[in-house]
């Protein structure tokens, strides 16, 4: 009888693991809320981007980390990884802050190609990882693009 209970326990555990691995969350909606110049020194400028994440799921999500690449007017300004975890409630919103480092050479290329009267085109690409560890984590691509009024951004 004990051996039968052990088999039943193993079957229940396998069914639960299978059920958990087939429930894939919907990816959060991502939008750029702000892009600010925070500081600069002799070699680079420090920017900060805030991404608003909307969770369309009926359960909370944990953003474990994000890999990103930021382009301004088709020139890659920064790339990297944010390891800051963000919890987003079910059907709620959260903010993921990205600290960006931009080399002056890239900024000079960007400024030479830009016009102060034209809107600034941005493109943010990357991947966010949601969930726990190993098989319980899910990577989702992010792609956000749009325009920013350069006059407002520089003020």
C-alpha positions as a Markdown table, in Angstrom:
| # | Residue | x | y | z |
|---|---|---|---|---|
| 1 | Unk | 0.0 | 0.0 | 0.0 |
| 2 | Unk | 2.9 | 2.4 | 0.8 |
| 3 | Unk | 4.3 | 1.8 | -2.7 |
| 4 | Unk | 1.0 | 2.7 | -4.2 |
| 5 | Unk | 0.9 | 6.0 | -2.3 |
| 6 | Unk | 4.4 | 6.8 | -3.4 |
| 7 | Unk | 3.4 | 6.3 | -7.1 |
| 8 | Unk | 0.3 | 8.4 | -6.6 |
| 9 | Unk | 2.4 | 11.2 | -5.0 |
| 10 | Unk | 4.9 | 11.1 | -7.9 |
| 11 | Unk | 2.1 | 11.3 | -10.5 |
| 12 | Unk | 0.4 | 14.2 | -8.7 |
| 13 | Unk | 3.7 | 16.1 | -8.5 |
| 14 | Unk | 4.4 | 15.4 | -12.2 |
| 15 | Unk | 1.0 | 16.7 | -13.2 |
| 16 | Unk | 1.4 | 19.8 | -11.1 |
| 17 | Unk | 4.8 | 20.5 | -12.7 |
| 18 | Unk | 3.4 | 19.9 | -16.2 |
| 19 | Unk | 0.5 | 22.3 | -15.5 |
| 20 | Unk | 2.8 | 25.0 | -14.2 |
| 21 | Unk | 5.1 | 24.8 | -17.1 |
| 22 | Unk | 2.3 | 25.1 | -19.6 |
| 23 | Unk | 0.9 | 28.3 | -18.0 |
| 24 | Unk | 2.9 | 31.0 | -19.9 |
| 25 | Unk | 2.1 | 34.5 | -18.8 |
| 26 | Unk | 1.2 | 37.2 | -21.4 |
| 27 | Unk | 4.0 | 39.6 | -21.8 |
| 28 | Unk | 3.6 | 43.0 | -20.2 |
| 29 | Unk | 2.9 | 46.1 | -22.4 |
| 30 | Unk | 6.0 | 48.4 | -22.4 |
| 31 | Unk | 6.1 | 52.2 | -22.9 |
| 32 | Unk | 8.8 | 54.7 | -22.5 |
| 33 | Unk | 7.7 | 57.2 | -19.8 |
| 34 | Unk | 10.8 | 59.4 | -19.6 |
| 35 | Unk | 14.4 | 59.7 | -20.9 |
| 36 | Unk | 16.6 | 62.1 | -18.9 |
| 37 | Unk | 20.2 | 63.3 | -19.0 |
| 38 | Unk | 21.3 | 62.7 | -15.4 |
| 39 | Unk | 25.0 | 63.6 | -15.4 |
| 40 | Unk | 28.1 | 63.7 | -17.6 |
| 41 | Unk | 31.8 | 63.6 | -17.1 |
| 42 | Unk | 34.9 | 63.6 | -19.3 |
| 43 | Unk | 34.3 | 60.3 | -21.0 |
| 44 | Unk | 30.5 | 59.7 | -21.1 |
| 45 | Unk | 27.0 | 60.9 | -20.3 |
| 46 | Unk | 24.6 | 59.2 | -17.9 |
| 47 | Unk | 21.0 | 58.9 | -18.9 |
| 48 | Unk | 18.0 | 57.4 | -17.2 |
| 49 | Unk | 15.0 | 55.8 | -18.9 |
| 50 | Unk | 11.8 | 54.9 | -17.2 |
| 51 | Unk | 9.7 | 52.2 | -18.7 |
| 52 | Unk | 6.1 | 51.7 | -17.7 |
| 53 | Unk | 5.1 | 48.1 | -17.7 |
| 54 | Unk | 1.4 | 47.1 | -17.7 |
| 55 | Unk | 0.6 | 43.5 | -16.6 |
| 56 | Unk | -2.3 | 42.1 | -18.6 |
| 57 | Unk | -2.4 | 38.9 | -16.5 |
| 58 | Unk | -4.7 | 38.0 | -13.6 |
| 59 | Unk | -1.6 | 37.3 | -11.4 |
| 60 | Unk | 1.4 | 39.3 | -10.4 |
| 61 | Unk | 4.6 | 39.3 | -12.4 |
| 62 | Unk | 8.2 | 39.7 | -11.3 |
| 63 | Unk | 10.6 | 41.2 | -13.8 |
| 64 | Unk | 13.9 | 39.6 | -12.9 |
| 65 | Unk | 16.1 | 41.6 | -15.3 |
| 66 | Unk | 16.1 | 43.4 | -18.7 |
| 67 | Unk | 18.6 | 43.5 | -21.5 |
| 68 | Unk | 18.3 | 46.6 | -23.7 |
| 69 | Unk | 19.6 | 48.6 | -26.6 |
| 70 | Unk | 18.7 | 52.2 | -27.1 |
| 71 | Unk | 18.9 | 54.0 | -30.4 |
| 72 | Unk | 18.3 | 57.7 | -31.0 |
| 73 | Unk | 17.8 | 58.7 | -34.6 |
| 74 | Unk | 19.1 | 55.3 | -35.7 |
| 75 | Unk | 22.4 | 55.6 | -33.8 |
| 76 | Unk | 23.0 | 53.2 | -30.9 |
| 77 | Unk | 23.6 | 55.3 | -27.8 |
| 78 | Unk | 23.6 | 52.6 | -25.1 |
| 79 | Unk | 23.1 | 49.0 | -24.3 |
| 80 | Unk | 23.3 | 46.9 | -21.2 |
| 81 | Unk | 21.4 | 45.0 | -18.5 |
| 82 | Unk | 19.3 | 46.0 | -15.6 |
| 83 | Unk | 19.3 | 43.5 | -12.7 |
| 84 | Unk | 16.7 | 45.4 | -10.7 |
| 85 | Unk | 13.7 | 43.2 | -9.9 |
| 86 | Unk | 10.3 | 44.8 | -10.3 |
| 87 | Unk | 7.0 | 43.4 | -9.1 |
| 88 | Unk | 3.9 | 44.2 | -11.1 |
| 89 | Unk | 0.5 | 43.5 | -9.5 |
| 90 | Unk | -2.2 | 41.6 | -11.5 |
| 91 | Unk | -3.7 | 44.0 | -14.1 |
| 92 | Unk | -1.4 | 46.7 | -12.6 |
| 93 | Unk | 1.5 | 48.9 | -13.6 |
| 94 | Unk | 5.1 | 49.1 | -12.6 |
| 95 | Unk | 8.1 | 51.2 | -13.4 |
| 96 | Unk | 11.5 | 49.7 | -14.6 |
| 97 | Unk | 14.3 | 52.2 | -14.4 |
| 98 | Unk | 17.3 | 51.8 | -16.7 |
| 99 | Unk | 20.5 | 53.5 | -16.0 |
| 100 | Unk | 22.2 | 54.1 | -19.4 |
| 101 | Unk | 25.8 | 55.1 | -20.2 |
| 102 | Unk | 26.4 | 56.8 | -23.5 |
| 103 | Unk | 29.9 | 57.4 | -24.9 |
| 104 | Unk | 30.6 | 60.9 | -26.2 |
| 105 | Unk | 31.6 | 59.6 | -29.6 |
| 106 | Unk | 28.1 | 58.1 | -30.0 |
| 107 | Unk | 26.5 | 61.3 | -28.7 |
| 108 | Unk | 28.5 | 63.4 | -31.2 |
| 109 | Unk | 27.4 | 61.1 | -34.0 |
| 110 | Unk | 23.8 | 61.5 | -32.8 |
| 111 | Unk | 24.1 | 65.3 | -32.5 |
| 112 | Unk | 25.6 | 65.6 | -36.0 |
| 113 | Unk | 22.7 | 63.7 | -37.4 |
| 114 | Unk | 20.0 | 65.5 | -35.4 |
| 115 | Unk | 18.2 | 68.7 | -36.0 |
| 116 | Unk | 16.9 | 70.8 | -33.0 |
| 117 | Unk | 13.7 | 71.4 | -35.0 |
| 118 | Unk | 12.9 | 67.8 | -35.8 |
| 119 | Unk | 11.5 | 65.3 | -33.2 |
| 120 | Unk | 13.9 | 62.9 | -31.7 |
| 121 | Unk | 13.2 | 59.3 | -32.9 |
| 122 | Unk | 14.0 | 56.6 | -30.4 |
| 123 | Unk | 14.0 | 52.8 | -30.5 |
| 124 | Unk | 14.3 | 50.6 | -27.5 |
| 125 | Unk | 14.9 | 46.9 | -28.1 |
| 126 | Unk | 15.7 | 44.1 | -25.8 |
| 127 | Unk | 14.4 | 41.3 | -23.6 |
| 128 | Unk | 12.8 | 41.2 | -20.2 |
| 129 | Unk | 12.8 | 38.0 | -18.1 |
| 130 | Unk | 9.8 | 37.3 | -16.0 |
| 131 | Unk | 9.4 | 34.8 | -13.3 |
| 132 | Unk | 11.4 | 32.5 | -11.1 |
| 133 | Unk | 14.5 | 30.5 | -11.9 |
| 134 | Unk | 15.3 | 28.1 | -14.7 |
| 135 | Unk | 12.3 | 26.5 | -16.4 |
| 136 | Unk | 10.0 | 28.9 | -14.5 |
| 137 | Unk | 11.4 | 32.0 | -16.1 |
| 138 | Unk | 10.2 | 33.4 | -19.4 |
| 139 | Unk | 12.1 | 35.8 | -21.6 |
| 140 | Unk | 10.0 | 38.2 | -23.7 |
| 141 | Unk | 11.2 | 40.6 | -26.4 |
| 142 | Unk | 10.5 | 44.3 | -26.0 |
| 143 | Unk | 10.3 | 46.8 | -28.8 |
| 144 | Unk | 9.3 | 50.3 | -28.2 |
| 145 | Unk | 9.7 | 53.2 | -30.6 |
| 146 | Unk | 8.4 | 56.7 | -31.0 |
| 147 | Unk | 9.4 | 60.3 | -31.0 |
| 148 | Unk | 10.4 | 62.8 | -28.3 |
| 149 | Unk | 10.3 | 66.6 | -28.7 |
| 150 | Unk | 14.0 | 67.5 | -28.6 |
| 151 | Unk | 13.4 | 71.0 | -27.3 |
| 152 | Unk | 11.4 | 69.6 | -24.3 |
| 153 | Unk | 14.0 | 66.9 | -23.7 |
| 154 | Unk | 16.9 | 69.4 | -23.5 |
| 155 | Unk | 15.1 | 71.7 | -21.0 |
